[in-house]
Amino acid sequence: MDLLNVNFKTWHLLDMDSVHFHYKENRQLPLASGVDKLKGKHTILFITTELTRGYFLEHNEAKYTERRERVYTCLRIPKELEKLMTFGFFLCLDAFLYVFTLLPLRVILALLRLLTLPCCGLSGSRLLQPAQVCDVLKGFIMVICYSMMSYVDYAMMYHLIRGQSVIKLYIIYNMLEVADRLFSSFGQDILDALYWTATEPKEKKRAHIGVIPHFFMAVLYVFLHAILIMVQATTLNVAFNSHNKSLLTIMMSNNFVEIKGSVFKKFEKNNLFQMSNSDIKERFTNYILLLIVCLRNMEQFSWNPDHFWVLFPDVVMVIASEVAVDVVKHAFITKFNDISADVYGEYRASLAFDLVSSRQKNAYTDYSDSVSRRMGFIPLPLALLLIRVVTSSVKIQGSLSFMCVLLFYLGMITLKVLNSIVLLGTSCMFVKEANMEEKLFDPPPSAVSSRANSRAQRTKHIHIPPQQGIPLASDNSQTANMAESPAPTLPKSDSDTFLTTPDEDDDDKIINADTGLEGDGLKHRAPKKDLLEIDRFTICGNRID
């Protein structure tokens, strides 16, 4: 009979039916002994226990309630995100239509004022108001850049790009997306520098290179940015017209790569606000690029309506992939960073505040410029490209065509006015719901006050060694109070409670205050920025989205 060798120093663990077995070293038992029976009983008992055992979820009620709320938050994200996206889309549309409708009229009024000044006489120290100067500069930039764009051959660019390989076009398209963000970031600074240089009071000391160099830099920027967007539209057009649609599929898959680069990173509320603005701008720009692609294709097929339905599935596929990527990305970012879905209402209120404040008497910027800074959407290059494509695709001949153009222009003005009225009313409602009415009457920030505040905050971070037992205080007015009471502990602001930006590296320094408490210290931080002070290109967490 086979023997079972059990070679353990000590094994005494089996206890079943009040039977105890102790196996000592080098003990030998027959294989068909009571061990097999006990193994069978153990197996039956284990199976019975697994089938009948229970547990109580209410013992950890807080954890499971939190998990359920996370699921509900993910389910609310598509609705809240699309509300923000829709509101932001109409904000971008309002700024975009402004270039085609009200800006030409404002330029004409400014030029008429400039021409009629010798007859009416000078009523003030300025020939034109600062807003009129900015409008005239925008008009001249558009006219000069359009004349330069007329020398760019779209057909040659299309065939040049079409001759490249699929992989090369994919790399080019990714490079163009990065270049578009860089151009938008630096371009708004160029335009703001031009506007301020042209309207700066003459009493101040000259600290610039002149209006003409700034104007040429602005013209060069708008022209180059328009060329870049044209290459993007041409690449997308080549992808639509490819036979196997492989390039279009690769370009759509690039959106899903964006999820990998964003979801698994730490996000604060301000970082998510920047990303939301970037997604709004990107979605609106893609809509305009799709419109340009459809116009170019319809022109090639002599405006045959049947060809539009050939393009329609691809257009819907691109839009659907963009929406799906945004929803998945924001859903998991809010889940991993424990951010409530209500934050998108705060973002919407912040964008609405920009619109309402631009209509105040103490407004210090044009609405289209505030949208550009907040979202990174600069309408001038995109509007210039659309004008170039429309004028080359649509031929105007005869008086009837001119009448159609005039009616279309009046329709655009009507759409702009109605859109502005609806947006203004909706924005007032959002601002009122967010209890931000009192901020509308705050004076605009000045450079002097901002510099003074920054200097004051820097002095708070300077470490002064204590002398002769005198406690160190961060503020002279609080020296007596800190000497009498122990050092208070400043609470850390929760990311779900305060809309603030992460402090810079210098603001993270700790000042050790010797107040008589052993090993205690104070963390002195500069006041964090409010959400309304964050624009599209503010670096938050070393990230620009």
Solvent accessible surface area in square Angstrom, and as a share of the most:
residue,aa,sasa,rsa
1,M,181,0.81
2,D,105,0.55
3,L,104,0.52
4,L,62,0.31
5,N,107,0.55
6,V,13,0.07
7,N,108,0.56
8,F,114,0.47
9,K,171,0.72
10,T,80,0.47
11,W,90,0.31
12,H,104,0.47
13,L,148,0.73
14,L,44,0.22
15,D,87,0.45
16,M,30,0.14
17,D,95,0.49
18,S,103,0.67
19,V,59,0.34
20,H,116,0.52
21,F,58,0.24
22,H,96,0.43
23,Y,10,0.04
24,K,114,0.48
25,E,101,0.45
26,N,105,0.54
27,R,119,0.43
28,Q,112,0.50
29,L,32,0.16
30,P,60,0.38
31,L,84,0.42
32,A,83,0.65
33,S,32,0.21
34,G,35,0.34
35,V,20,0.12
36,D,67,0.35
37,K,146,0.62
38,L,17,0.08
39,K,120,0.51
40,G,33,0.31
41,K,85,0.36
42,H,61,0.27
43,T,73,0.42
44,I,119,0.60
45,L,98,0.49
46,F,129,0.54
47,I,90,0.45
48,T,68,0.39
49,T,64,0.37
50,E,81,0.36
51,L,142,0.71
52,T,101,0.59
53,R,143,0.52
54,G,64,0.61
55,Y,163,0.62
56,F,131,0.55
57,L,93,0.46
58,E,111,0.50
59,H,148,0.66
60,N,66,0.34
61,E,117,0.52
62,A,80,0.62
63,K,77,0.33
64,Y,95,0.36
65,T,50,0.29
66,E,78,0.35
67,R,129,0.47
68,R,132,0.48
69,E,89,0.40
70,R,75,0.27
71,V,86,0.50
72,Y,108,0.41
73,T,27,0.16
74,C,34,0.20
75,L,126,0.63
76,R,97,0.36
77,I,0,0.00
78,P,48,0.30
79,K,129,0.55
80,E,23,0.10
81,L,0,0.00
82,E,52,0.23
83,K,87,0.37
84,L,1,0.00
85,M,4,0.02
86,T,70,0.41
87,F,14,0.06
88,G,0,0.00
89,F,54,0.23
90,F,79,0.33
91,L,2,0.01
92,C,0,0.00
93,L,32,0.16
94,D,1,0.01
95,A,0,0.00
96,F,7,0.03
97,L,13,0.06
98,Y,23,0.09
99,V,8,0.05
100,F,32,0.13
101,T,0,0.00
102,L,53,0.26
103,L,6,0.03
104,P,51,0.32
105,L,72,0.36
106,R,91,0.33
107,V,18,0.10
108,I,92,0.47
109,L,112,0.56
110,A,0,0.00
111,L,59,0.29
112,L,92,0.46
113,R,71,0.26
114,L,70,0.35
115,L,131,0.65
116,T,63,0.36
117,L,17,0.08
118,P,116,0.73
119,C,118,0.71
120,C,108,0.65
121,G,35,0.34
122,L,120,0.60
123,S,106,0.68
124,G,45,0.43
125,S,123,0.79
126,R,90,0.33
127,L,97,0.49
128,L,17,0.08
129,Q,92,0.41
130,P,51,0.32
131,A,55,0.42
132,Q,42,0.19
133,V,31,0.18
134,C,24,0.15
135,D,6,0.03
136,V,15,0.09
137,L,20,0.10
138,K,10,0.04
139,G,11,0.10
140,F,95,0.40
141,I,0,0.00
142,M,22,0.10
143,V,102,0.59
144,I,66,0.34
145,C,0,0.00
146,Y,76,0.29
147,S,55,0.36
148,M,65,0.29
149,M,0,0.00
150,S,61,0.40
151,Y,190,0.72
152,V,27,0.15
153,D,74,0.38
154,Y,13,0.05
155,A,51,0.40
156,M,126,0.56
157,M,27,0.12
158,Y,27,0.10
159,H,116,0.52
160,L,117,0.58
161,I,16,0.08
162,R,118,0.43
163,G,67,0.64
164,Q,59,0.26
165,S,64,0.41
166,V,56,0.32
167,I,110,0.56
168,K,99,0.42
169,L,5,0.03
170,Y,52,0.20
171,I,89,0.45
172,I,52,0.26
173,Y,19,0.07
174,N,42,0.21
175,M,124,0.55
176,L,22,0.11
177,E,51,0.23
178,V,90,0.51
179,A,26,0.20
180,D,12,0.06
181,R,98,0.36
182,L,116,0.58
183,F,59,0.25
184,S,4,0.03
185,S,31,0.20
186,F,133,0.55
187,G,0,0.00
188,Q,3,0.02
189,D,83,0.43
190,I,18,0.09
191,L,4,0.02
192,D,35,0.18
193,A,37,0.29
194,L,0,0.00
195,Y,16,0.06
196,W,134,0.47
197,T,10,0.06
198,A,23,0.18
199,T,14,0.08
200,E,28,0.12
201,P,47,0.29
202,K,173,0.74
203,E,156,0.70
204,K,114,0.48
205,K,181,0.77
206,R,159,0.58
207,A,97,0.75
208,H,54,0.24
209,I,111,0.56
210,G,8,0.08
211,V,54,0.31
212,I,118,0.60
213,P,53,0.33
214,H,23,0.10
215,F,30,0.13
216,F,129,0.54
217,M,80,0.35
218,A,0,0.00
219,V,9,0.05
220,L,98,0.49
221,Y,12,0.05
222,V,0,0.00
223,F,35,0.15
224,L,74,0.37
225,H,5,0.02
226,A,0,0.00
227,I,38,0.19
228,L,18,0.09
229,I,8,0.04
230,M,0,0.00
231,V,29,0.17
232,Q,11,0.05
233,A,0,0.00
234,T,0,0.00
235,T,0,0.00
236,L,11,0.05
237,N,7,0.03
238,V,9,0.05
239,A,0,0.00
240,F,3,0.01
241,N,49,0.25
242,S,28,0.18
243,H,174,0.78
244,N,112,0.58
245,K,68,0.29
246,S,37,0.24
247,L,3,0.02
248,L,1,0.01
249,T,83,0.48
250,I,49,0.25
251,M,13,0.06
252,M,27,0.12
253,S,51,0.33
254,N,24,0.12
255,N,20,0.10
256,F,103,0.43
257,V,84,0.48
258,E,44,0.20
259,I,31,0.16
260,K,154,0.65
261,G,36,0.35
262,S,5,0.03
263,V,5,0.03
264,F,156,0.65
265,K,106,0.45
266,K,163,0.69
267,F,3,0.01
268,E,45,0.20
269,K,10,0.04
270,N,0,0.00
271,N,7,0.04
272,L,0,0.00
273,F,1,0.00
274,Q,1,0.00
275,M,7,0.03
276,S,0,0.00
277,N,2,0.01
278,S,7,0.05
279,D,3,0.02
280,I,3,0.01
281,K,19,0.08
282,E,35,0.16
283,R,14,0.05
284,F,3,0.01
285,T,15,0.09
286,N,31,0.16
287,Y,62,0.23
288,I,14,0.07
289,L,2,0.01
290,L,8,0.04
291,L,82,0.41
292,I,0,0.00
293,V,1,0.00
294,C,17,0.10
295,L,31,0.15
296,R,21,0.08
297,N,3,0.02
298,M,21,0.09
299,E,47,0.21
300,Q,125,0.56
301,F,105,0.44
302,S,95,0.62
303,W,109,0.38
304,N,64,0.33
305,P,90,0.56
306,D,96,0.50
307,H,23,0.10
308,F,74,0.31
309,W,159,0.56
310,V,97,0.56
311,L,6,0.03
312,F,88,0.37
313,P,79,0.50
314,D,16,0.08
315,V,21,0.12
316,V,67,0.39
317,M,80,0.36
318,V,18,0.10
319,I,56,0.28
320,A,54,0.42
321,S,9,0.06
322,E,10,0.04
323,V,43,0.25
324,A,44,0.34
325,V,1,0.01
326,D,1,0.01
327,V,29,0.17
328,V,57,0.33
329,K,0,0.00
330,H,0,0.00
331,A,11,0.08
332,F,86,0.36
333,I,0,0.00
334,T,1,0.01
335,K,69,0.29
336,F,100,0.42
337,N,26,0.14
338,D,83,0.43
339,I,6,0.03
340,S,48,0.31
341,A,0,0.00
342,D,77,0.40
343,V,2,0.01
344,Y,0,0.00
345,G,24,0.24
346,E,64,0.29
347,Y,0,0.00
348,R,31,0.11
349,A,4,0.03
350,S,2,0.01
351,L,5,0.02
352,A,0,0.00
353,F,21,0.09
354,D,21,0.11
355,L,1,0.00
356,V,8,0.05
357,S,34,0.22
358,S,20,0.13
359,R,105,0.38
360,Q,60,0.26
361,K,212,0.90
362,N,62,0.32
363,A,41,0.31
364,Y,151,0.58
365,T,38,0.22
366,D,53,0.28
367,Y,17,0.06
368,S,7,0.05
369,D,16,0.08
370,S,15,0.10
371,V,6,0.03
372,S,2,0.01
373,R,71,0.26
374,R,16,0.06
375,M,1,0.00
376,G,1,0.01
377,F,4,0.02
378,I,10,0.05
379,P,8,0.05
380,L,7,0.04
381,P,0,0.00
382,L,4,0.02
383,A,0,0.00
384,L,0,0.00
385,L,0,0.00
386,L,19,0.09
387,I,53,0.27
388,R,30,0.11
389,V,3,0.02
390,V,58,0.33
391,T,66,0.39
392,S,28,0.18
393,S,5,0.03
394,V,65,0.37
395,K,147,0.62
396,I,77,0.39
397,Q,143,0.64
398,G,46,0.44
399,S,91,0.58
400,L,138,0.68
401,S,31,0.20
402,F,130,0.54
403,M,104,0.46
404,C,73,0.44
405,V,65,0.37
406,L,91,0.45
407,L,111,0.55
408,F,139,0.58
409,Y,59,0.22
410,L,90,0.45
411,G,39,0.38
412,M,33,0.15
413,I,34,0.17
414,T,74,0.43
415,L,90,0.45
416,K,9,0.04
417,V,66,0.38
418,L,102,0.51
419,N,15,0.08
420,S,17,0.11
421,I,107,0.54
422,V,99,0.57
423,L,9,0.04
424,L,58,0.29
425,G,44,0.43
426,T,38,0.22
427,S,0,0.00
428,C,63,0.37
429,M,98,0.44
430,F,29,0.12
431,V,2,0.01
432,K,141,0.60
433,E,119,0.53
434,A,43,0.33
435,N,110,0.57
436,M,22,0.10
437,E,64,0.29
438,E,107,0.48
439,K,71,0.30
440,L,23,0.11
441,F,156,0.65
442,D,77,0.40
443,P,110,0.69
444,P,55,0.35
445,P,104,0.65
446,S,57,0.37
447,A,58,0.45
448,V,113,0.65
449,S,51,0.33
450,S,58,0.37
451,R,131,0.48
452,A,51,0.40
453,N,93,0.48
454,S,43,0.28
455,R,144,0.53
456,A,47,0.36
457,Q,34,0.15
458,R,151,0.55
459,T,82,0.48
460,K,71,0.30
461,H,31,0.14
462,I,106,0.54
463,H,103,0.46
464,I,97,0.49
465,P,81,0.51
466,P,56,0.35
467,Q,127,0.56
468,Q,181,0.80
469,G,75,0.73
470,I,105,0.53
471,P,31,0.19
472,L,20,0.10
473,A,24,0.19
474,S,34,0.22
475,D,53,0.28
476,N,143,0.73
477,S,90,0.58
478,Q,88,0.39
479,T,51,0.30
480,A,67,0.52
481,N,95,0.49
482,M,19,0.09
483,A,60,0.47
484,E,149,0.67
485,S,57,0.37
486,P,91,0.57
487,A,19,0.15
488,P,80,0.50
489,T,126,0.73
490,L,100,0.50
491,P,122,0.77
492,K,167,0.71
493,S,47,0.31
494,D,80,0.42
495,S,37,0.24
496,D,58,0.30
497,T,91,0.53
498,F,104,0.43
499,L,39,0.19
500,T,35,0.20
501,T,13,0.07
502,P,53,0.34
503,D,27,0.14
504,E,125,0.56
505,D,122,0.63
506,D,88,0.46
507,D,25,0.13
508,D,68,0.35
509,K,118,0.50
510,I,96,0.49
511,I,8,0.04
512,N,101,0.52
513,A,3,0.02
514,D,83,0.43
515,T,28,0.16
516,G,68,0.66
517,L,73,0.36
518,E,169,0.76
519,G,88,0.85
520,D,69,0.36
521,G,41,0.39
522,L,11,0.05
523,K,80,0.34
524,H,23,0.10
525,R,103,0.38
526,A,16,0.12
527,P,100,0.63
528,K,78,0.33
529,K,95,0.40
530,D,56,0.29
531,L,7,0.03
532,L,34,0.17
533,E,110,0.49
534,I,1,0.01
535,D,51,0.26
536,R,7,0.02
537,F,37,0.15
538,T,27,0.16
539,I,110,0.56
540,C,2,0.01
541,G,53,0.51
542,N,147,0.75
543,R,48,0.17
544,I,86,0.44
545,D,10,0.05
